Amino acid sequence: MSGADSGAVGGGPARLVKRRRLLRALRRGDERARWKAAKELSSFDDEITRKKLERLLASRRDDTARAAAAYVLGFLCDPEAADVLAARLADTGESTEVRAYAAEALGHLLQGAPVLAGVRTVITAGLRDPAPAVRFWCAFAAGVLGLLEARPQLTRLAGADDAAVEGWWSVGEEAQWALRVLAGEDPPLPSDRHNETTVP
């Protein structure tokens, strides 16, 4: 059985045990253990892992566990996860943390893949969200996924939204970056702009 085939059914016994341990850490671990598990789970590319993460994301467990599940889904290279992520992003009753991670995950997950109308609509709508973190990550997703219909909203944010996102930069700066990506550029991230003049 090839590596791809074994991945499709969830892998051998050692892999199953490891996945169970990592999922437990994702659900119940402290902050450090949880994110370490999330990074390790990102290398699991099988349907069973995706479905377990989707169930965790759709559950009512603690927000950080579900945000971590969204993060992992963004790196599994399985576009089947897009609908679950979009549903979390679209749910205005959902926590900001989960919605922001869902938006980021869609941006990673669907690069190079078709972005269906429902997902496009949810990401574009998120550019008007009251929460800066949701607007920020929807700007990222709109840029990297080539959502040209988001240009008017991104232009509005680029000129007026100075809300900062912890650990990153302002929503307006992210929108400016996304607009440059949509224009076909390969701009540095806003935090790297001080190096821009030194790049050949």
Residue pairs with C-beta under 8 A, 6 or more apart in sequence:
6 12
6 15
7 44
7 45
7 46
8 46
8 47
9 46
9 48
10 16
10 19
10 46
10 47
10 48
10 49
11 19
11 44
11 46
15 44
18 40
19 41
19 44
19 48
19 49
19 52
22 37
22 40
22 41
22 44
23 37
23 41
23 52
23 53
23 56
25 33
25 34
25 36
25 37
26 34
26 37
26 38
26 41
26 56
26 65
26 68
26 69
26 72
27 56
27 61
27 65
28 65
29 36
29 37
31 64
34 64
34 65
34 68
35 68
37 68
38 68
38 69
38 71
38 72
41 49
41 53
41 72
42 71
42 72
42 75
42 76
44 76
45 76
45 77
45 78
47 78
47 80
49 76
50 73
50 76
50 78
50 80
50 81
53 69
53 72
53 73
53 76
53 81
54 69
54 73
54 81
54 84
56 65
56 66
56 69
57 66
57 69
57 70
57 73
57 84
57 85
57 88
57 98
57 102
58 84
58 87
58 88
59 66
63 95
63 97
63 98
64 97
66 88
66 95
66 98
67 95
67 97
67 98
67 100
67 101
68 101
70 85
70 88
70 98
70 101
70 102
70 104
70 105
71 101
71 104
71 105
73 81
73 84
73 85
73 105
73 109
74 81
74 85
74 101
74 104
74 105
74 106
74 107
74 108
74 109
75 105
75 108
75 109
76 109
77 109
78 109
79 109
79 110
79 113
79 114
81 105
81 109
82 106
82 109
82 110
82 116
82 119
83 118
83 119
85 102
85 105
85 106
85 109
86 102
86 106
86 118
86 119
86 122
86 123
88 94
88 98
88 99
88 102
89 99
89 102
89 103
89 106
89 122
89 123
89 126
89 134
89 138
90 122
90 125
91 99
92 129
96 131
96 133
96 134
97 133
99 126
99 129
99 131
99 133
99 134
100 131
100 133
100 134
100 136
100 137
101 137
103 123
103 126
103 134
103 137
103 138
103 140
103 141
104 137
104 140
104 141
106 119
106 123
106 141
106 145
107 137
107 140
107 141
107 143
107 144
107 145
108 144
110 119
110 145
111 144
111 145
115 145
115 146
115 147
120 145
120 147
120 149
123 138
123 141
123 142
123 145
123 147
123 150
124 138
124 142
124 147
124 149
124 150
124 153
126 134
126 135
126 137
126 138
126 141
127 135
127 138
127 139
127 142
127 150
127 153
127 154
127 157
127 175
128 135
128 153
129 135
129 138
132 161
132 163
132 164
132 165
132 171
133 165
135 157
135 161
135 163
135 171
136 165
136 168
136 171
136 174
139 150
139 154
139 157
139 171
139 174
139 175
139 177
139 178
140 174
140 178
141 147
142 150
142 153
142 154
142 178
142 182
143 154
143 177
143 178
143 179
143 180
143 181
143 182
144 178
144 181
146 181
146 182
147 182
148 182
150 178
150 182
151 179
151 182
154 175
154 178
154 179
154 182
155 175
155 179
157 171
157 172
157 174
157 175
158 172
158 175
158 176
158 179
159 172
160 172
161 170
161 171
161 172
161 175
162 170
162 171
162 172
163 170
163 171
163 172
164 170
164 171
165 171
165 174
168 174
168 191
169 190
169 191
170 190
173 190
174 190
176 190
177 187
177 189
177 190
180 187
181 187
187 196
188 195
188 196
188 199
